[in-house]
Amino acid sequence: MPRVKIGPPLPDRATLDVEIARLRDVDVTELRRHWQAVFGRPAPPHLARHLLFRSLAYRLQADRWGDLAGETKRLLDRSRSPEEAGQDAVRLSQRTAVLRPGTILGREWNRQMQRVAVLADGFAWNGNTYPSLSKVAFAITGTRWNGPKFFGLRDKPAKASSP
């Protein structure tokens, strides 16, 4: 019988809400102390109280439920403005291959070939229909994935249009 690895229990949403509510009630000096403890360096002196609070609340959530994907962080770090980040994200999504109904995608997982059929309104795998490739990848692996990346459809150069 295969072993099942059991991780730590999922965080309790109510507990996290209480921690964030406590942060909301403290003054800016206390928020700066929290910042030092969490990030290991002093808070930037120009950061307003509401930004200190939001950054710390975000960090609490990210530590519990996971942070942004590395690719997303790099995209944001390279961007000079929110508008540029949005434009970069659109360009990145356009680099994902266009899938037409009837296409069969294949991916080997745990030494078994997994085949997914592209439908007009979703994706078929193992007798079930899923709304996205990410849901299919989760069904196959039990882990959250970026579906196009899991199936090798990301980071392909955009096709040049025919003259």
N, C-alpha and C positions, 0 to 999 in steps of 0.2 A: 504494500500500500504506500503511495507517495506521501511524503511529509508535507504538511501545510505550514508555511511560515506565518505566524500570527504576530502582527506588529503592535505598536502601542494603540490604545483605544483612541477612537476619533475624538477630537476636542469637542467639548460641550459648548454649544453656541451661547447658552446663557452665561456660562463662566466668562467667555470672551467679551460678551456685551457688558458684564459688570466691570471687567478690567478697563475697558474703553470708557465707560461712564465715570470711573474713578479718575482717569486722566483728564476728563473734561472738567472736573471740579477743582483741579489743582492750579496754583498760580504759575506764572511764567518761570519763576526761579526753580520751582519743583520740576517743571517740564524740562528745563535745561539739565537738571540733575539726572532725570530719567534718560535724556538723550546721551549724556556722558556714559551712563551705565550700559545702554543698549548698543551704541555705536563705537564706544571706546575712544571717543574724542569729544572736545567741547562742541556745543551747537554753534553754528555760524551766528555771530553777534547780530546780524541784520535780520534774522529770521523772526517774523512776527509770531505771537502766541498761537494764532489759529493754524499757522503752517507747522509749528513744532508739534501741536496736537495731532494734526492730520498725518504727519510723517510717522509719529510714534504709533498711532492707531493702525496705519497701514502695515508697519513692521510687525506689530502683534499678529495681525491677520495673516501676513505672508509667512511668518514663522510657523503658524499653526496649519495653514492650508496650502502653502506653497506660493512661491514668488512667480514673477513673470518668467517666461521662457528666455533662455539666453539670447536667442535671435531677436526677440522683442526688445530686450535691454540694449543690445548693440544698436538696433535701429534708433531707439530713443537717444542713446548717447551720441550718435553721429548727427542727429538733427539739431539745427540751430533754433528751431521754433516749433510750437505745436502744429502749425500749419504744414511745415516741412515734414514732420513726423507722419502726419496723415497722408501726405502725398507719397512718401516713401512706402508706407504700408500698402497703399493702393497698387503701386508699381510691383511690390513683392507679391501680392495676391494675383496679379496678372501674369506673373511668371509661372504660376501653377498650370500644368497642362489642362487643356479643355477636354472634357470627357463627353463622348456621345453615347446615347443609349445603344446597348448591344455590345459595348466594349467589355472585355473580360480583363480584370486586373489580377495579377498573381503575386503572391508573397510567401516565401517559406518562413514558417514560424515553428520552432521546436521540432525541426526535421520533418515537418508536414507542409505540403503545398496548400495554401489557402487561395481559393479563387472567388472573386467578387464580380458580379455582373452589374454593370451600370444600367439603371432603369431611367425612364423619363422623369420619375418622381422620387428617386432615391437609389438605394443599392441593395442587391440581394446577396445574402451569404447564408449558407447552411439552412436553407428553407425559410429564412426570415427576411423581412425588408426593413432597412434602416434609413433614416433621413439624411445621414452624413457618413463620410468615410471615417470620421473620428469615432462615431458610434460603432461602426464595424470593427475598427481596430481595438476598441475597448472590449467588444464581445469576444474577439479572438484572444486577446492577451490578458484581460482583466485589469489593465492599466490604462490610464489616460494617455492618449497619443494625439499628435496632430495627424489626422488621417491622410492628407496628401503626402506628408513627409514619410509616414509609415509605409505607404505604397510606392515610394520613390518618385512621386510626381512633383516635388518641390525643387526649387533651385535649378530648373532647366531654363536655358536661354529662351527668350521669347522668339516665336517664329517670325521671320521677316515676311511682310506682306508681298504678294506677287504684284508685279507691275501691270 
